[in-house]
Amino acid sequence: MIPQIHKQGSHTPGLLYYLYGKGTHEEHVDPHLVASFDGMSPDPGRDPTATKKDLAQLLDQPLHLLTADQRPDEHVWHCSVRAAPDDPILTDDQWADIARRIVAATGIDPHDGAGCRWAAVRHADDHIHIVATLVREDGRRPNHHRSGKRAQAEARLLEKELGLWQVAPGDGTAAKRPTSAERHKAERQGRERTAREELRETVRRAVSGARSDEEFFDRLAAAGLLIRKRAAPSGDLLGYKVALPDDLNKDGEPVFYPGARLAPDLSLPRIRERWSGEADDARAVRREDAARTGPGSPAAARRGTASAVWRAVLIVEHGEDAVVAAHIAAAGEVLDALAKTSAAHTRLELRDAATAFERASRSHVRAVRGHDRALRQAARDLVQGGPALGRGEDGATTAMAIDMLFFLITAAAHWHARKGHAQQAEAAARAAEHLRTAYRAASAQPLGVLYQRGRRLSRPMLQRQTALLREALPELAEQILAEPGWYALAATIAEAEAVGHDPAALLSDVAARRELGTADSVSDVLVWRMRRTADLPADASHLPETNTAGNRPATRETTTRPSAPGRRRSGEETARKAL
């Protein structure tokens, strides 16, 4: 339940005419009074003899106790209270009780003294509007200081009592929600999202890995947005506005949104902080760019992303708050870039993950930029590498990157929870769930190939792999052996050994660096960590079979056909038979 205190006004009849009217886009249905200060106020919606003017005069009557110079310039207090989309439809009596609780909590009409006159109007199933006159019955002004926070606190109590969706306490860093008018306009135009939401996502993606104003605005233009820049008399750029070409107002003009109205961190000064933090590294950046012969492949960008994310997890778990905040914000850029460049079968979930994590990327802990350069470079490489095909090495490295990102986003959720950032922790947790789903889609084919390769290992080889696992990871070995993914891990261990790595040391190293408790499959996680660390191809489809005695010769059919889940046996069972 979201209460919102609107800007104070000076014309009570005007607000009542809007609330009892059809709405800007005829979205008001059956406007009527559900509660008022005395329980007997006239209701222009249900009483044919009552008028909006009658109700306005009744509410404004305390103003006449004051002389003209004593009356406040803006005496109209307006609060809307909206239920969550999944909440049950509340009755008029329930909304009446909610209205009384809100005006008492905010100081508009407290139970222990003279209050203001107010009325609560309902014109939709999911919300009410409360109108009050900011002069009490005794002619004094009400104590409604910090009424927004007081209303939010009361809403949290109401949610528990009424069994409604419980909103996490906010901290004022959330992006502005679309208005009712914006939502109705999107519905009429057949849009899935409002213009504000589409613009926010597009601007976020344009920021990912950008290094200058010019590059940022070039990306906005390439995305098809209309752009207006605000400059000082000196010519210095101060800000910007963006619009969708087909989002027009009643006069047929594009509707522009300043960056700050899309999200607090999308104003031009806040965006510039991202690349200004890299100013000290400008020479290194130029050398790095000069060394590039052109954009890398999507697979190479994803491998680089996995490496950068791997290092970032440790920083988020143990770094200073300002540095952690920078890495969390940069993680949002990586998610945006990965969603923009991934194949169709993972793109939607990755986009949803990026959208959810957007709320987790901001808090009152101010980020110190520059330390997050590796993650921002990863986002830049993803964008420059271009769209991945979703097959072969592209698809397998996408799974690798998503697997690493899951742990980074989970670490961010834990950090926010420790700091008491409830909304951010919840948003990061939701993003992690979307990443789980995207990972399953991305990893099915490459892990299926590795699974089949592991199943074809000889018994002596599998016996040796089992003993190695138990020696290197005694606390995890039995769990891993019971997972279907053990076969993929066994194949990876064999490949690492074949190219000269010490498999026991490598396995111990990748298992010790990060926690594994949040993993659905420990063996899957170890597969990607080992393949990245040992620089093994993420896609094993075209690799020759490991040359071990007793291996079944590889064929096109056995190499590419996915495993049948119903025919899988646990690695523990195979190990017992090998023994």
Disulfide bonds with the S-S distance in Angstrom:
none
